[in-house]
Amino acid sequence: MNRSSALRLRAAAALAVPALLLGGAGTALAAPAAPARTTAWTETAVFVGTAYGHTPNSAIVAAGEVAYTKAVSAFWLRSQCNIGLTNATPDGIGWYLGQARLYCSR
């Protein structure tokens, strides 16, 4: 008999003897169960979209739609994603380059 099985036998006997003294054989089987271990995994992804627009707002909206399109094509639901960082920079000839970062988790 190795050491670990001897320790298990001692632990079982330590639980069974007081239970037998208090309530009979049925009580010995009702030893407290160990708490269940649960691990919650969260999948996350970041999608970046860029697009041009006539105004900073239209460039950001278009970039957000590009990021959402990338997320949906990667089998994410729109409801699982949120727009995080946005940026619009002028290109010097009347257009704006919009960038949007989309954070998804499920």
TANOR-V189990 format. One line per field, one symbol per residue. phi: phi as a letter, one per 20 degrees, with the letter a starting at -180 (. if undefined). psi: psi as a letter, one per 30 degrees, with the letter a starting at -180 (. if undefined). burial: 1 if it has 24 or more other ideal C-beta (glycine too) atoms within 12 Angstrom, else 0. A space follows every 50 residues. Layout:
phi = ???
psi = ???
burial = ???
This chain:
phi = .effffffffffffeffffffebnfffffeffefffecdeedecbccdcc adbfcgfffffffffffffffffemdeffeccfdecbccfencndcedcc ddddbb
psi = kleeeeeeeeeeeeeeeeeeeegaeeeffhkkkkkkkkkjkkkllkkkkk lllfleeeeeeeeeeeeeeeeefghkkefglkkcklkkkkffgflkjkkk kkkkk.
burial = 00000000000000000000000000000000000000000000101111 11100100111111111101100001000011100101000000011111 111100
